[in-house]
Amino acid sequence: MQQDPHEARREITITSANLRQCHLYLNGHTDFFPLDSLGPSSAKSGSGRMLHLDVTGLAEPILTDLPVDAKTGKARGIFRKRSWVRQFFESNGLRAGDKVVIERKEKYHYLIRPSKLSAPVRVAEFFAGIGLVRLGLENCGFKVAFANDIDPQKLEMYRANFPADDFLLGDIHQVQADQIPDCDVYTASFPCNDLSIAGAMAGLSGAQSSAFWGLIRLLSQKSAGARLPRIVLLENVPGFLMSRDGKDFEAAVAALNQLGYVCDAMIIDAVRFVPQSRARLFVVAQLDVEPAFPFGVDASDARPSQLMRFIHNSPHLSWKIRPLPKLPAPSALLPSIIEDLPESDPAWWSKDRTEYFMNQLSDRHAATAAEMIHGDEFRYATAFRRVRNGRSMAELRTDGVAGCLRTPKGGSGRQILFKAGKGRRWVRLLTARECARLQGVSDSYRVDVPLNQALFGFGDAVCVPVIEWIAVNYLLPALRVAAQ
């Protein structure tokens, strides 16, 4: 069979023999791999072109090829290196009849992961915003059964894209546990205002970020007479880890521990998936899991040294660190999300407004802009306005990545697009659609609200492919193990 270069994935079914012998049988699927990845029958004779396998549940990628049968010269239908298969089965709770997906990322780069669970995982989404956590989870087979947020303008965007019958508009402190259906997962992207370095750093006692305790109250009510979720997923800014010298993060983990949850944490930057610099801290809390203090667990791309130092310095808290594959290398660049607006589009600034922007550039940034203007091709940069020595300045970013999307309070949060080349220049704000793309949102997501309203929605949101990565590499495997 000739390999279809456009085919993205194959699915295989796990058998009892696979589990017993710790093999992944590839019979009928070897054509999915490049022909030059077939190697000799014996490793002593060499190998084929190495395949890079990212395997859910393994911290390190697997490099292997496909051996051929010594007599027939045909592929044997197994990976040559297979000592990792047992760990893959065990860490993902795989049983006979379960399905495994082999997904092609690039020609020699594959992802191996369990397929979706047979029954949808029910989710309650708090601080739901415009629904991007929901979008990421439902792309992976989850089902949001309840959503809550306090902001009616975000609800307007949410309703345009999702059924909102299960959406409860209001303050989480006023929500009662009996209003929430039984769910397997709770998600909470609670306000970062008091945890961010850019904020007042009032911590979890601040007017906004104290909403976290509303979630803990609901979980406490559930624990008294109803079913607690198996997993709680928190999302916030990395400043949460440092807030009040770590006391806020410690208090949050301790509160979850007291409810019976064992915690893990990771920091993931959206730049791994989209051209936006947006690092976020995630906490995964699991119920009915034996804690295991992470002796010997080193820092990694998803768990940087600052986070691991906090964990290692907190043996009084209950931890369970799950192996994670390496995060994808950043590859997306700004031109991939830009809308091709005609020069006559009113979004482009007037000559006077553009000149005012140019005059706000420092000498260094003005030199960069001049280089772009006189270049032979059109290039893009983004910019924020900042106050430097009492003066409003515009600062360009030219590495092909946008700055972190923010809510447009006071004007400085609005991200500016600078296009230049062939002796010309143009300036405007990023459009709502460009902001959506920077959050990994497809163009099928409806944005039918004024620009400022959309910027508030996307500036407060979570990057969709980051949620998908966590769902595939953490939530689904953990739920499979819990179901055994």
Sequence and secondary structure as in RCSB ss.txt:
>XXXX:A:sequence
MQQDPHEARREITITSANLRQCHLYLNGHTDFFPLDSLGPSSAKSGSGRMLHLDVTGLAEPILTDLPVDAKTGKA
RGIFRKRSWVRQFFESNGLRAGDKVVIERKEKYHYLIRPSKLSAPVRVAEFFAGIGLVRLGLENCGFKVAFANDI
DPQKLEMYRANFPADDFLLGDIHQVQADQIPDCDVYTASFPCNDLSIAGAMAGLSGAQSSAFWGLIRLLSQKSAG
ARLPRIVLLENVPGFLMSRDGKDFEAAVAALNQLGYVCDAMIIDAVRFVPQSRARLFVVAQLDVEPAFPFGVDAS
DARPSQLMRFIHNSPHLSWKIRPLPKLPAPSALLPSIIEDLPESDPAWWSKDRTEYFMNQLSDRHAATAAEMIHG
DEFRYATAFRRVRNGRSMAELRTDGVAGCLRTPKGGSGRQILFKAGKGRRWVRLLTARECARLQGVSDSYRVDVP
LNQALFGFGDAVCVPVIEWIAVNYLLPALRVAAQ
>XXXX:A:secstr
    TT  EEEEE  HHHHHHT    TTTGGGS GGGEE SSGGG   S EEEEETT SS EEE EEB TTT SB
 SS S  TTHHHHHHHTT  TT EEEEEEEETTEEEEEE   SS  EEEEES TTSHHHHHHHTTT EEEEEEES
 HHHHHHHHTTS  TTEEES GGG  GGGS   SEEEE    TTTSTTS   GGGSTTTTHHHHHHHHHHHHHHH
S   SEEEEEE THHHHGGGGHHHHHHHHHHHHTTEEEEEEEEEGGGTSSB  EEEEEEEEES   B  TT    
SSS HHHHHHHHT TTS BB             GGGG     TT TTS  HHHHHHHHHTB HHHHHHHHHHHTS
SS EEEEEEEEEETTEEEEEEE SS B      GGGTTS EEEEEETTEEEEEE  HHHHHHHTT  TTS   S 
HHHHHHHHHTS  HHHHHHHIIIIIHHHHHHHH 
